[in-house]
């Protein structure tokens, strides 16, 4: 592949990421409760990883602990998470997604799937398999740079290309 092809691919992926991000942001409002994009991210983290401490939520979001605590407090008021004192440390607070929080995540996920499906339906049939293979290859190549929880980008120096 010529370097210009790699540049075109990079540009196409940047454009695609903008489109997907726009869908992701727009569909947060499809949930049963009104939450911010960051609060929805907290719900997704808890849905995927299970109970986390407020400190762990802060690290995953890249914010300070008081900011994460405010997000969790709001989500608790909405009935989307539960907060309890950690058994190992009475000063620490653990956060878990509630049944309502799981419904919220599923509702938004279904809305995103519908919106993406509308776009996919507009693709020419002859290109669908190639697009699938391309996205699967990108996903596999990117997996090297994503931490085990799938929540953040790793330091590239720890995983040199090659």
N, C-alpha and C positions, 0 to 999 in steps of 0.2 A: 504494500500500500504506500503510495506516495505521501510525503509530508502534507501536501495540500489536502489530500483525502482525510488525514487525521485532523487537520484543522477544521475542515468542513464538518466532520463528525463531532468534534468538540463544540462547535457553534450550534449544530443541530441539537445536541444534548442540553446545552444551556437554554436554548429556546424551549425545548420539551420540559425542562425542569421548571421554567417560569409558568408554563401552562399547567403543569401538575400542581405547583404550589398555589396557583390561583384557584384551582378546583378544591384543593385541601382547605384553604382559608374560607372560601365561600360556603363549603358544606358543613363547617363547624356549626353554623346556625340551623342546620337541619335537625340537630339533637332535640331531645324532649325538654331540656333545660337550657337556658341561655348561659353559655360559658365563653371565656376568651380562648384564643388559640393556645395560649400557654397552659391554661387550666385543662383543656382537652388533652394536651400533651402529657400532663400529670396522670390523667385517667388512662391513657394508652400505656404509659410506663407501668402503672399498677396492674393493669389488665395483663400485660405480658410477663411482668417479673414477680408479681405477687406483692405481699406486704413489704413495705420499705420504711426506713426511718425518714423523718423529715430531713435529716442531714443527707441521706442518700438521694432523696428527691432533689435537694438543692444542687448536689454534685452533678446529677444527670441533666438538670436544666442549665447548669452553668450560672447559677445565681447564688446570692448569700442565703443563709438559713432563715433569716427573718422574712425574706421575700417568699421563699418556698412555703413557710408556715402560713403566711397570709393566703396564698393560693389554696392550701389544704383546708384552712378554716372556712373559706368561702365554699369550697366543694362539700365540706361536711354540712354546712348550713343548707345546702341544696339537696342533701341526702344522697350524694354521689360517692362519698367515701366515709369511712369510719376512722376515728383516731383514738388510740389507746396508749396508755403508758407502757413503755417497753418493759418486759419481764426482767431483762438483764440489767436495766438501769432506769430507775424511777424518774430520772430527769429527762430521759429521751422519750420521744413520741413516735409510735409506729402508725403508719397510714395504710389502710387497705381499701380496695375498691368495693363498693356495695353492689347489690343486685341492680339498683337503679343506675349506678355508674356503668356497669356492664351493658345495660340497655342503651345508655347514652352512646357508648363507644360503638356498639353494633349499628345503631341508627345512623350515625355519621358515616360509618364504614359502608353501609348499604347505599347511602346517598352518593358517596364518592364513587362507588362501583357503578352506579347508574350513570353518573356524569361521564366517567371514563368510557363506559360502554357506548354512549352516544357518539363519542369521538371515534372509537374503534369501528363503529358501524359505517362511518364515512370513508374508511380506508378501502382502497381497491382490493378486491379479493385476491388478486395475483400477488400482492405484497404482504399479506398478513403473515404468512409463514416466515418470510425474511425478517419482518419486524419482530416477531416473537423470538427468533434465534438471536437477533441483535440485542434485544433487551435482556435476554437470559445471559448472553455473553458479558454484557456490561454489568449485570447484577453479580455474576460470579467473579469478575475482575475487581469490582468494588468491595466485595466481601472481605478481601484481604485487609482493607483499610477501616473496616467497621469493627468496633469492639464486640465482644461476645454477646452482650445484651442487645446489640443492634441499636444502641441509643446514641452513640457518638462516634465521631471520627477520631481515629488513632493518630498518634504522632508518626508521620511517614518515615522518620529516621529509624524507627523500630522495625519497619517492614520495607526494606529497600526493594525497589522494582527489580524484576529480573527473573 
